[in-house]
Amino acid sequence: MQKILIVKVSSLGDVVHTMPVIADIRRQYPTAQIDWLVEEGFADLVRLVAGVRCVIPFSLRRWRKRLCSPATWSEIRQLRQRLASEAYDQVIDCQGLIKTAWAAHWARATSARVSGLGNRTEGSSYEWPVRFFYDQRVAIEPHTHVLERSRQLVAAALGDSAGLSGEIDFGLDTQAAETALIETGFKLPSSYVVLVHATSRADKQWPQERWLELGQILLRAGISPVLPWGQATERAVSEKISGWLNARLTSVGRAGAAAYVPPALTLPAVTGLLLGAAATVGVDTGLVHIAAALKRPTIELYNFDTAWRTGGYWAPDIINLGGAQQPARLADVRRALVDFGVL
C-alpha cells in the first residue's frame, strides 16, 4: 500500500485544478493512502475531495505576519515533525515553488521519494532552485493546461501514465457541500445565477456596467442574481450591484426575483451555492473554477488569451469567452445562457 503526500498549497484555482490527481491515483492504486498539504484557508475545500485521507494545513500566509512570535515557530516545528513522522513512500510537489519544495523536503526525512516539476510551463509560477530539493524532476511540455500539468507530474512520479486515460474527476462531495450551505441559514431563491465579479487582479475584471446589464436580463427572466464575496471590498461591490438592481425591480424584475448578497460563506458552503445555481458567470478566479469542477453550467470570462491554460474543457456546459484585446461581450454571455436553457 502506497502512502502519498500531495503538496499544492495555493492559490484557490490551482488547488481546484490539482484535485483530479486524487482520482487518477485511486484508479491505479485503490488502497493508496493520500494526504494533501494545503494552505489552511483552503483546507476545508480539499476535505470535500473523495480519496484524501488527511488534509494537512500549511499556514505560511499567517506565519509570515508573525515571524517573531514563538507560537509561529512552535507551529512550524510541529508541522515538520508531523510530516517526518508519516513515513510517506512518495511526496509530490505539484507547485514548484521554493516554499513548497522546502515543505516537501520536510517529509524527506522518512526517506520518501520527492518528485516535482523539472521546468516552468507557460504562464505558471516556477522557481528553478526547487530542482535541488527533488529526487525526481519531471519535464512538462511548456504549453500545457495547469490541470494536465499536475496529472502528468503525478503519473510520472508514480511510474504509471495509465491514470491519465480516465475521466477528469474532481471528486467533490456534493452532499457535504449542500449540507454546509444549509447550515448557514441562507435562504436561496427558487431560481438563481451566481455572478462572480471579484478577482485579485484588476485587469481580470469585467466592467461593472456589464454586470448591471446582465443582472437586469436575469431579473426580466424571473431569475435572481446571487453575488458572493470573500473580502470587505468585494462585499461592497456586490452590495452596490444588488442595490442598484433591486432599486429597479418594478421596471425590470418579475415577481419573486431579486438580487441577493449572501453572508460570508465557507468554501464548502460556496461550493453548495454553486452546485444549486442554474449557471455561474464569472471572471478567471477560484470560485468559477469550482463551478467548472462541479461540471455545472459555467461561463468563464477572460481578458487575456489564457483560457487554454486555466479554462474548463472537461464538460460540455463550460464555456470560455473573451481574450486579449477582446473582452467577453454581453451578447455572447446571453447566448450561452440561452444555450444552457437558463434564459
C-alpha positions in Angstrom: 0.0 0.0 0.0 1.4 3.3 -1.1 1.4 6.3 1.2 1.5 9.5 -0.8 1.7 13.2 0.1 0.4 15.8 -2.5 1.8 19.3 -2.0 -0.2 22.1 -3.5 -0.8 24.9 -1.1 -2.3 27.8 -3.2 -3.9 29.6 -5.0 -7.6 28.5 -4.9 -7.8 28.0 -8.6 -4.6 26.0 -8.7 -5.8 23.8 -5.8 -9.0 23.1 -7.6 -7.1 22.2 -10.8 -5.0 19.7 -8.8 -8.0 17.8 -7.4 -8.3 15.3 -10.3 -4.9 13.7 -9.5 -6.5 12.1 -6.4 -9.0 10.1 -8.7 -6.1 9.3 -11.0 -4.1 7.8 -8.2 -7.0 5.9 -6.8 -7.8 4.4 -10.2 -4.4 2.7 -10.3 -3.8 2.3 -6.6 -7.2 1.8 -4.9 -5.7 1.2 -1.5 -3.3 4.2 -1.5 -3.3 6.5 1.5 -3.2 10.0 0.1 -2.6 13.1 2.2 -2.6 16.8 0.9 -0.6 19.7 2.3 -2.5 22.9 1.5 -2.8 26.5 2.8 -5.1 26.5 5.8 -7.7 28.7 4.2 -8.3 26.1 1.5 -8.2 23.1 3.8 -12.0 22.7 4.2 -12.5 22.6 0.4 -9.8 19.9 0.0 -11.6 17.9 2.7 -14.5 17.6 0.2 -12.3 15.6 -2.2 -13.0 11.9 -2.2 -9.9 9.8 -1.5 -8.0 12.3 0.6 -7.2 10.6 3.9 -5.9 13.6 5.7 -5.7 17.3 4.9 -2.6 18.9 6.5 -2.9 22.7 6.9 0.1 24.8 5.8 -0.1 28.3 7.4 2.6 30.2 5.7 0.5 33.3 5.0 -0.3 33.6 8.7 3.2 32.8 9.8 4.7 35.5 7.6 2.7 38.1 9.6 4.0 36.8 12.9 7.5 35.6 12.2 8.9 36.9 15.5 6.2 35.0 17.5 7.3 31.9 19.5 3.9 30.4 18.7 4.7 30.6 15.0 7.9 28.7 15.3 6.3 26.2 17.5 3.7 25.6 14.8 6.4 25.2 12.2 8.2 22.7 14.3 5.0 20.7 14.9 4.3 20.6 11.1 7.9 19.4 10.4 7.6 16.7 13.0 4.3 15.6 11.7 5.4 15.3 8.1 8.6 13.5 9.1 6.7 11.0 11.2 4.2 10.0 8.5 6.6 7.7 6.6 5.4 8.6 3.1 6.5 6.5 0.2 6.1 9.3 -2.3 6.0 13.1 -1.9 4.9 15.0 -5.0 5.3 18.8 -5.1 2.7 20.0 -7.7 3.6 23.7 -7.2 7.2 24.2 -8.0 8.0 27.0 -5.6 10.8 27.2 -3.0 8.3 27.3 -0.2 6.5 24.1 -1.4 9.7 22.3 -2.2 11.0 23.1 1.2 7.9 21.7 2.8 8.0 18.6 0.7 11.6 18.1 1.8 10.5 18.1 5.4 8.8 14.8 4.6 12.0 13.6 3.0 13.4 12.7 6.5 11.5 9.4 6.2 13.4 8.5 3.0 10.4 9.2 0.9 11.0 9.9 -2.8 10.3 13.6 -3.6 9.2 14.4 -7.1 8.5 17.8 -8.6 8.4 19.9 -11.8 11.6 20.0 -13.8 10.7 23.2 -15.7 8.4 26.1 -15.9 5.3 25.9 -18.1 3.8 28.9 -19.8 2.0 31.3 -17.5 2.8 29.4 -14.4 5.0 30.3 -11.4 8.1 28.2 -11.1 11.3 28.8 -9.1 14.3 26.9 -10.6 16.2 26.2 -7.4 13.4 23.7 -6.4 15.1 21.1 -8.6 17.8 20.7 -5.9 15.1 19.5 -3.5 13.7 16.7 -5.7 14.9 13.2 -6.2 12.9 13.1 -9.5 12.4 16.1 -11.8 9.6 15.7 -14.3 9.8 17.8 -17.5 6.4 19.0 -18.8 5.7 20.4 -22.3 5.6 24.2 -21.7 2.2 24.7 -23.5 0.2 22.6 -21.1 -3.0 23.3 -19.2 -2.4 23.6 -15.5 -4.7 20.7 -14.7 -2.9 18.4 -17.1 0.5 19.6 -15.7 -0.4 18.2 -12.3 -1.9 15.0 -13.8 1.2 14.4 -15.9 3.6 15.1 -13.0 1.8 12.7 -10.6 1.6 10.0 -13.3 5.3 10.2 -14.0 6.1 10.3 -10.3 4.2 7.1 -9.7 5.6 5.5 -12.9 2.2 4.9 -14.3 0.6 7.1 -17.0 -2.4 4.8 -17.4 -4.3 7.0 -14.9 -4.3 9.8 -17.4 -6.7 7.9 -19.7 -9.5 8.1 -17.2 -12.2 10.7 -16.8 -11.3 14.0 -15.2 -12.9 13.6 -11.8 -12.6 16.3 -9.2 -14.2 14.1 -6.6 -16.0 16.9 -4.7 -18.5 15.6 -2.1 -21.7 17.4 -3.3 -23.8 16.2 -0.3 -21.3 17.7 2.2 -21.3 20.9 0.2 -25.1 21.2 0.2 -25.1 20.5 4.0 -22.6 23.2 4.6 -24.7 25.7 2.7 -27.9 24.7 4.6 -26.1 25.2 7.9 -25.5 28.8 7.1 -29.3 29.5 7.1 -29.1 31.4 3.8 -32.4 31.1 2.1 -31.9 30.5 -1.6 -34.2 31.9 -4.3 -36.0 29.3 -6.3 -34.0 30.0 -9.5 -30.7 31.9 -9.5 -27.5 32.5 -11.3 -24.2 33.2 -9.4 -22.3 36.2 -10.6 -18.6 36.2 -9.6 -17.2 39.7 -10.2 -14.4 39.6 -7.7 -10.8 38.8 -8.6 -7.4 39.6 -7.1 -6.3 41.3 -10.3 -8.0 44.4 -11.6 -7.0 43.5 -15.2 -9.1 40.4 -15.0 -12.3 42.2 -14.1 -15.4 42.5 -16.3 -16.8 46.1 -16.4 -19.3 46.8 -13.7 -21.8 48.1 -16.2 -21.8 44.7 -17.9 -22.7 43.1 -14.5 -25.6 45.6 -14.1 -26.9 44.8 -17.6 -26.6 41.1 -17.1 -28.4 41.4 -13.8 -31.3 43.2 -15.5 -31.5 40.5 -18.2 -31.8 37.8 -15.5 -34.4 39.7 -13.5 -36.5 40.2 -16.5 -36.5 36.4 -17.0 -37.5 35.9 -13.3 -34.0 34.7 -12.3 -32.3 36.0 -9.2 -28.6 37.1 -9.5 -26.6 36.0 -6.4 -23.3 37.8 -5.8 -20.9 36.0 -3.4 -17.9 37.8 -1.9 -14.8 36.9 0.1 -13.4 40.3 1.4 -14.9 43.5 2.6 -14.1 45.4 -0.7 -15.8 42.6 -2.7 -18.8 42.7 -0.5 -19.1 46.4 -1.1 -19.2 45.8 -4.8 -21.7 43.0 -4.5 -24.0 45.2 -2.4 -23.6 48.1 -4.8 -24.7 45.9 -7.8 -27.5 44.3 -5.9 -28.7 47.6 -4.5 -28.8 49.1 -8.0 -30.7 46.2 -9.4 -33.2 45.9 -6.6 -34.0 49.6 -6.8 -35.2 49.0 -10.3 -37.2 45.8 -9.7 -40.5 47.4 -10.5 -39.3 48.2 -14.0 -37.0 45.2 -14.8 -37.9 42.3 -12.5 -40.6 39.6 -12.4 -42.4 38.7 -9.2 -40.2 36.7 -6.8 -36.9 37.6 -8.5 -34.4 39.9 -6.7 -30.6 40.3 -6.4 -29.1 38.7 -3.3 -25.8 39.1 -1.5 -25.2 36.0 0.7 -23.5 36.3 4.1 -19.8 35.3 4.5 -19.6 31.7 3.3 -17.0 29.0 3.9 -15.6 27.3 0.7 -17.8 24.2 1.3 -20.8 26.4 1.6 -19.9 28.4 -1.6 -19.5 25.0 -3.3 -23.1 24.2 -2.3 -24.2 27.6 -3.6 -22.5 27.0 -7.0 -23.9 23.5 -7.1 -27.5 24.7 -6.9 -27.2 27.5 -9.4 -28.8 27.4 -12.8 -25.4 28.7 -14.0 -22.4 30.6 -12.8 -20.9 33.5 -14.7 -17.6 34.9 -13.6 -14.1 36.0 -14.2 -11.0 33.9 -14.1 -10.9 33.2 -10.4 -11.2 30.3 -7.9 -15.0 30.3 -7.4 -15.6 30.0 -11.1 -13.1 27.1 -11.3 -15.1 25.4 -8.5 -18.3 25.7 -10.6 -16.5 24.2 -13.6 -15.1 21.4 -11.4 -18.7 20.6 -10.4 -19.4 20.3 -14.1 -22.3 22.8 -13.8 -23.2 25.3 -16.5 -20.3 27.8 -16.2 -19.3 30.8 -18.3 -15.7 31.9 -17.7 -14.8 35.5 -18.7 -11.3 36.2 -19.9 -9.5 39.4 -20.8 -6.3 37.5 -21.9 -5.6 34.6 -24.2 -5.2 32.3 -21.3 -8.4 30.1 -21.4 -6.2 27.4 -22.9 -4.2 27.3 -19.6 -6.9 27.6 -16.9 -10.3 27.3 -18.7 -12.6 24.4 -18.3 -12.8 21.9 -21.1 -13.9 18.6 -19.4 -17.7 19.1 -19.6 -20.0 20.5 -22.4 -21.6 23.1 -20.2 -18.4 25.0 -19.6 -17.9 28.0 -22.0 -14.9 30.2 -22.1 -15.4 33.7 -23.5 -13.1 36.6 -24.3 -9.4 37.0 -24.8 -6.7 39.6 -25.3 -8.0 42.9 -26.8 -11.5 41.4 -26.9 -13.2 41.2 -23.6 -16.2 38.9 -23.3 -19.3 40.5 -24.9 -22.6 40.6 -23.0 -24.4 39.3 -26.1 -22.2 36.2 -26.0 -22.9 35.6 -22.3 -26.6 35.9 -23.0 -26.4 33.5 -25.9 -24.6 31.0 -23.7 -27.3 31.3 -21.0 -29.9 30.7 -23.7 -27.9 27.6 -24.9 -27.9 26.3 -21.3 -31.7 26.7 -21.1 -31.4 29.3 -18.4 -33.0 32.1 -20.4 
